[in-house]
Amino acid sequence: MYAEGIETTAIRQHGNVAEEILAEAADRDVELIVIGGRKRSLVGKALFGSVTQAVLPDADRPVMVVRIT
């Protein structure tokens, strides 16, 4: 797909979400990972984790977090 001249691809994978995102980014040698995030309480983060928080420290390329409202 193309939006505003930017190539985008949607895929569906199974497994550890953060690991799959990072692996796919590496396989495709993407320039930027764009991931959605939402405001969560500390308890919510502790209980449910956060894909965004898991991707950020291990990414070897830029990551843009877009706030989901």
Secondary structure, DSSP 8 states (H G I E B T S, - for coil): -EETTEE-------S-HHHHHHHHHHHHT-S-EEEEE----HHHHHHH--HHHHHHHH-SS-EEEEE--
